[in-house]
Amino acid sequence: MRFIIGLLGGLLVASAAAAQERAADLGATLLKQPAVQAALEAARRNEPQMIEEQIRLCEIPAPPFKETTRGEAVRQAFEALGLQHVRMDEVGNVIGDRPGAAERPRLVFAAHLDTVFPEGTDVRVTREGALLRGPGIGDDCRGLVVMLGVIRALKESGVETPGTITFVADVGEEGLGDLRGMKNLFNVVLKGQIDRFVSVDGTGFGVTNVGVGSHRYRVTFKGPGGHSFGAFGLVNPIHALGRAIALIADFQVPEVPKTTFNVGRIGGGTSVNSIPFEAWMEMDMRSADAAALASLDASFQQAIDRALAAENARWTDGRLEVERTLVGDRPAGRTPEGAPIVQAARSVTAALALPERLGEGSTDSNLAMSLGIPAVTIGGGGRGAGAHSLAESFDSTDSWKGTQRALLLAIALAQR
């Protein structure tokens, strides 16, 4: 069924205006094709089964850096759904291909395996009618099952695409994972082979075309340590840490572009009556603007230096040192609103009479955007609440609409 070959004819080489015009009409054009209609119907028909799969996957723990068990479940699903060359790469990404009439253009369609919840978290899902509750049920168990729903609908309807779609369940999207899955995918496994990128992350119908970058640091102040009474007058790492946090708390940052900072974790010390030998904190800084992020980073470095100097100057005994480790570097990026991939996303959203909202966020798409590869992240439908909390929930009422939107976008972006 090669009826859709050429619908985006020349997207990669045509003028920007022509490509935008074709992309803007693509959703309505695709809806006229019988096989596409059959695929959309399959997505709707299969949704109850996919909700059960969403629950099953979510009850497989996938804490940071330990996504393998959930990844193996997705690998088996990829094989059962007929994807080719299914494999798990060296960092844990699960990858499978749905070949088109040609290898290129290649669309990578992804959702992340990992959650923010530590090992040992109770990940059982409860269900009250259409409402599901459980850690990670929306972010990103919903994305994973939408991806599986797209693959199943394509298979059942027999849709063939001009280009190849590579499906990826990736690791390291959350927290200190630092996009390690995407970095390995773009820089090693499929280096130079990705033409377009879509990730499904979370719920609703948003389209993220602006990637919020972040720098994350672990800062450790170190000193000799000693008895709180007998060694009084000794430099104190926790005091230095407090000085640094006080300076950070007074930072002034721009509202536009939105730029943020947060000291998220602190620790150190051995007992209430001991001067600690070390104290640490973890710092997160974010902005969609690389220059604003760099400026904030410079202010952070100055605050650490000032805190160290002040603590060393305050006391007569001992001397502190500080270690700064960059534990997260997520690049900022942007896919222009007028880019064909954004217009295609808006087009399929409009064709399905769904609400449209462009926005910014920190997702797997950041890396592609920073490399100049057309990329967006979309929500998986339904309604979510309490993301990154133990009380996370997902309302599956009409959630099939999210799968349909993702499906139609995948078909649209697998065009020449």
C-alpha positions in Angstrom: 0.0 0.0 0.0 2.3 2.7 -1.2 -0.4 5.2 -1.6 1.3 7.8 0.6 4.6 7.9 -1.2 5.3 11.5 -2.2 2.8 13.3 0.0 5.6 15.4 1.5 7.6 15.1 -1.8 10.9 17.0 -1.4 10.4 17.9 2.3 14.1 17.6 2.9 15.2 19.7 -0.1 12.3 22.0 -1.0 12.1 25.6 -0.1 11.0 26.3 3.5 7.8 27.9 2.3 6.8 25.0 0.1 7.7 22.4 2.7 5.7 24.3 5.4 2.7 24.5 3.1 2.7 20.7 2.4 3.2 19.9 6.0 0.3 22.2 7.0 -2.1 20.2 4.8 -0.7 16.8 5.5 -3.1 15.7 8.3 -6.2 16.3 6.2 -4.6 14.7 3.1 -3.7 11.5 5.0 -7.2 11.2 6.5 -8.5 10.6 3.0 -6.5 7.4 2.6 -8.5 4.2 3.4 -5.5 2.4 5.0 -4.8 5.4 7.2 -8.5 5.4 8.3 -8.1 1.7 9.0 -5.0 2.3 11.1 -6.8 5.0 13.1 -9.7 2.7 13.8 -7.3 0.0 14.9 -5.7 2.5 17.4 -9.2 3.2 18.8 -10.2 -0.5 18.9 -7.0 -1.6 20.6 -7.0 1.0 23.4 -8.5 -1.2 26.1 -5.8 -3.7 25.5 -3.2 -1.0 25.5 -4.4 0.3 28.8 -3.8 -3.1 30.3 -0.4 -3.1 28.8 0.2 0.4 30.3 -0.5 -1.0 33.7 1.7 -4.1 33.2 4.7 -2.1 32.1 4.3 0.4 34.9 4.4 -2.3 37.5 7.8 -3.3 36.3 10.3 -1.1 38.3 12.5 1.1 36.2 14.4 3.3 38.7 17.2 5.5 37.5 20.0 3.5 35.8 18.1 0.3 36.4 15.7 0.2 33.4 16.8 -3.3 32.1 13.8 -5.3 33.3 11.2 -3.0 31.8 13.4 -2.7 28.7 13.3 -6.5 28.3 9.5 -6.4 28.4 9.4 -3.8 25.7 12.0 -5.7 23.6 9.7 -8.8 23.7 6.7 -6.6 22.7 8.7 -5.1 19.8 9.5 -8.6 18.5 5.9 -9.8 19.0 4.6 -6.8 16.9 6.9 -7.7 14.0 9.6 -5.0 14.2 12.8 -5.9 12.5 16.4 -5.9 13.9 15.2 -5.6 17.4 18.1 -5.1 19.8 19.3 -3.5 23.0 22.3 -1.3 22.8 25.2 -1.0 25.2 23.4 1.6 27.4 20.0 -0.2 27.5 18.0 1.5 24.7 15.6 -0.9 23.1 15.5 -0.4 19.3 13.4 -1.9 16.5 12.9 -1.0 12.9 9.8 -0.8 10.7 11.3 -0.6 7.2 9.8 1.6 4.6 10.2 1.6 0.9 13.6 3.1 1.5 15.9 3.5 4.5 15.6 7.3 4.3 14.1 9.4 5.5 14.4 7.8 8.9 12.0 8.8 11.6 13.0 7.9 15.2 9.9 7.5 17.4 10.7 7.2 21.1 9.5 7.0 24.6 11.6 6.7 27.8 11.8 3.7 30.0 13.0 5.3 33.2 11.2 6.9 36.1 12.3 9.3 38.9 11.4 6.8 41.6 14.2 5.0 43.5 14.6 1.3 43.8 12.1 -0.2 46.3 9.3 2.2 45.4 5.9 0.5 45.4 4.9 0.7 41.7 1.6 -1.2 41.9 -1.2 0.5 39.9 -4.7 0.8 41.2 -7.7 1.3 39.0 -11.0 3.1 39.6 -13.0 3.0 36.4 -11.0 5.1 33.9 -8.7 6.5 36.5 -5.3 4.8 37.0 -3.0 5.6 39.9 0.6 4.6 40.3 4.2 6.1 40.2 5.1 6.7 36.5 1.7 5.8 35.1 1.7 8.9 32.9 5.4 9.8 32.8 6.3 7.8 30.8 4.3 4.5 30.9 1.8 6.4 28.8 4.5 7.2 26.2 5.7 3.6 26.0 2.2 2.2 25.5 1.3 4.9 22.9 4.4 3.8 21.0 3.3 0.2 21.2 -0.2 1.2 20.1 1.2 3.0 17.0 3.2 -0.1 16.0 0.2 -2.4 16.5 -2.1 -0.2 14.5 0.4 0.1 11.6 0.8 -3.7 11.6 -2.9 -4.4 11.6 -3.8 -1.9 8.9 -0.9 -2.8 6.6 0.2 0.8 6.1 3.4 1.1 4.2 5.6 4.2 4.4 8.1 5.6 2.0 10.7 6.1 4.8 11.7 3.9 7.7 10.5 4.3 11.3 12.8 3.3 14.1 11.1 2.8 17.4 13.2 3.4 20.6 12.4 2.8 24.2 15.3 4.8 25.7 17.0 5.0 29.1 18.3 8.0 31.1 15.7 10.7 30.3 14.9 11.5 34.0 17.1 13.1 36.7 20.8 12.3 36.6 20.3 10.0 33.6 21.5 13.1 31.6 19.9 11.8 28.3 22.5 9.1 28.2 20.2 7.0 26.0 19.7 9.8 23.5 23.4 10.7 23.5 24.3 7.1 22.6 21.6 6.9 20.0 22.5 10.1 18.2 26.3 9.9 18.7 26.9 6.2 18.3 24.2 3.8 17.3 22.4 5.9 14.6 24.9 8.7 14.2 24.1 10.5 10.9 21.1 8.3 10.2 18.3 10.2 11.9 16.3 12.7 9.8 13.4 13.4 12.1 12.7 12.7 15.7 9.5 12.5 17.8 9.2 11.5 21.5 6.0 10.7 23.4 6.3 11.9 26.9 3.5 12.2 29.4 -0.1 13.0 28.8 -2.4 15.5 27.1 -2.0 16.9 23.6 0.8 19.4 23.9 3.6 19.7 21.3 7.0 20.7 22.7 9.1 22.5 20.2 11.4 24.3 22.6 14.0 22.3 24.6 14.8 23.7 28.0 18.5 23.1 28.7 19.9 22.3 32.1 23.2 22.2 34.0 23.4 20.0 37.1 26.2 20.0 39.6 27.2 18.1 42.7 29.3 20.4 44.9 31.2 19.0 47.9 33.0 21.1 50.5 35.7 19.1 52.3 37.7 19.8 55.5 39.6 18.0 58.3 36.6 17.6 60.6 36.7 17.4 64.4 35.0 17.6 67.8 32.4 20.3 68.1 33.8 21.6 71.4 37.4 20.5 71.5 38.1 21.6 67.9 36.0 24.7 67.9 37.4 27.3 65.5 37.9 24.7 62.8 36.6 25.4 59.3 33.2 23.8 58.8 32.0 22.4 55.4 28.3 22.7 56.3 28.7 26.3 57.2 30.3 26.9 53.8 27.5 25.0 52.2 25.0 27.2 54.0 26.8 30.3 52.8 26.7 29.1 49.2 23.0 28.2 49.4 22.2 31.7 50.9 24.0 33.4 48.0 22.2 31.1 45.4 18.8 31.9 47.0 19.4 35.6 46.2 20.0 35.1 42.5 18.0 37.3 40.2 17.1 35.5 36.9 15.2 36.7 33.8 11.5 35.9 33.5 11.9 35.8 29.7 13.4 33.5 28.7 12.3 31.6 31.7 15.4 30.7 33.7 15.3 28.7 37.0 17.6 27.4 39.7 17.1 24.9 42.5 19.2 23.3 45.3 17.4 20.0 45.3 19.5 17.9 47.7 22.0 18.4 50.5 23.9 16.2 52.9 26.9 15.7 55.1 28.1 15.4 58.7 28.4 12.5 61.1 26.8 13.6 64.3 25.4 16.7 66.1 28.6 17.1 68.1 31.1 16.8 65.3 32.4 19.4 62.9 31.8 17.6 59.6 34.6 16.6 57.2 32.4 17.2 54.2 29.0 18.5 53.1 27.4 18.4 49.6 24.6 19.7 47.6 23.0 19.1 44.2 22.1 22.1 42.0 19.8 22.3 39.0 19.8 25.2 36.6 17.5 25.5 33.5 16.8 27.8 30.6 15.7 27.4 27.0 18.3 30.1 26.2 21.9 28.9 26.1 23.3 32.4 26.9 21.0 32.8 29.9 22.0 29.3 31.2 25.7 30.1 30.8 25.2 33.4 32.7 23.4 31.6 35.5 26.2 29.0 35.6 28.8 31.7 35.9 26.9 33.2 38.9 26.8 29.8 40.5 30.5 29.3 40.2 31.1 32.7 41.7 28.8 31.9 44.6 30.7 28.7 45.4 34.1 30.6 45.3 32.7 33.3 47.6 31.3 30.8 50.1 34.6 28.9 50.2 36.6 32.1 50.7 34.3 33.4 53.4 34.4 30.2 55.4 38.2 30.0 55.2 38.5 33.6 56.2 36.2 33.3 59.2 38.1 30.6 61.1 41.7 30.3 62.2 42.2 26.6 62.0 42.2 24.4 58.9 41.3 25.0 55.4 38.4 23.9 53.2 38.5 22.7 49.6 35.7 22.3 47.2 34.9 19.8 44.4 32.5 20.7 41.6 31.2 17.9 39.4 29.0 18.5 36.4 26.5 15.6 36.7 24.0 16.7 34.1 24.4 18.7 30.9 21.2 18.8 28.8 21.6 21.0 25.8 19.0 23.7 25.0 17.4 23.7 21.6 14.5 24.9 19.5 12.6 23.7 16.5 11.1 26.8 14.9 7.4 27.1 14.9 7.4 27.4 11.1 9.5 24.2 10.7 7.8 21.5 8.6 7.8 19.0 11.5 6.0 21.5 13.8 3.5 22.3 11.0 3.0 18.5 10.5 2.3 18.1 14.2 -0.2 21.0 14.2 -1.8 19.6 11.0 -2.5 16.2 12.3 -3.7 17.7 15.6 -6.1 19.9 13.7 -7.2 17.1 11.4 -8.3 15.0 14.4 -10.1 18.1 16.0 -7.8 18.0 19.0 -6.7 21.0 21.1 -3.4 22.6 20.0 -0.7 23.9 22.3 2.9 24.6 21.6 5.3 24.8 24.5 8.7 24.3 26.0 10.0 21.5 28.2 13.0 19.4 29.0 12.7 16.1 27.1 14.5 13.6 24.9 14.0 16.0 22.0 16.5 18.4 23.5 19.5 16.5 22.0 18.0 16.3 18.5 17.2 20.0 18.6 20.7 20.9 19.7 22.1 19.0 16.7 19.8 20.8 14.3 17.6 17.7 13.6 13.9 18.4 13.3 12.3 17.2 16.5 9.2 17.6 18.7 7.8 15.9 21.8 4.1 15.2 22.0 1.8 14.2 24.9 0.2 10.8 24.8 -3.4 11.8 25.3 -5.7 11.3 28.4 -5.3 13.5 31.4 -2.4 13.2 33.9 -1.9 14.6 37.4 0.8 14.5 40.0 3.7 13.6 37.7 7.0 12.7 39.6 4.9 12.0 42.7 3.8 8.8 44.4 0.2 10.0 43.8 0.6 10.2 40.0 -2.6 9.4 38.1 -3.8 9.0 34.6 -7.4 9.5 33.4 -7.8 7.2 30.4 -11.1 8.7 29.2 -10.8 9.0 25.4 -7.1 8.3 25.7 -7.3 6.6 22.3 -7.2 10.1 20.8 -3.6 10.5 21.9 -2.7 7.2 20.2 -4.4 8.3 17.0 -2.6 11.6 17.0 0.8 9.9 17.5 0.0 7.4 14.8 -1.0 10.0 12.2 2.1 12.0 13.0 4.3 8.9 12.6 2.8 8.3 9.2 3.2 11.9 8.2 6.8 12.1 9.2 7.7 8.9 7.4 7.1 10.7 4.1 9.7 11.8 1.6 
